[in-house]
Amino acid sequence: QVQLVESGGGLVQAGGSLRLSCTASGSIFSITTMGWYRQAPGKQRELVASITTSGPTNYVDSVKGRFTISRDNAKNTVYLQMNSLKPEDTAVYYCNIVGYWRSYWGQGTQVTVSS
């Protein structure tokens, strides 16, 4: 059974950095896109960043230039380097991995940015 294990969230001051990691345990057939979503209280979940198997990335406008998504295909791991964090980045962050048959979600990790 596949599980996505996230780590790296926490409390940080505005302007600080955090690095999120998400590793899939178990085998996922034909992984394509890996991504990070976030959900703030009272708001809908939104796509933060995604990366395809061959490397092209996509970012929501609010994080461009501050966040970097990367992946290690051999380890079935996706990372999100978050720099220059702002209070509005506060949310629960979820990783998502899309396989041939279905997509998988992590349990979520809290990121809190204090002003």
Protein Blocks (a to p, Z undefined) as FASTA:
>chain_A
ZZdddehiacddehiacddddddedjdehiabdcdddddehiacddfbdcdfkopacddf
klgokaccdddfklopacdddehiafklgccdddddddfkbccddebiaddddZZ
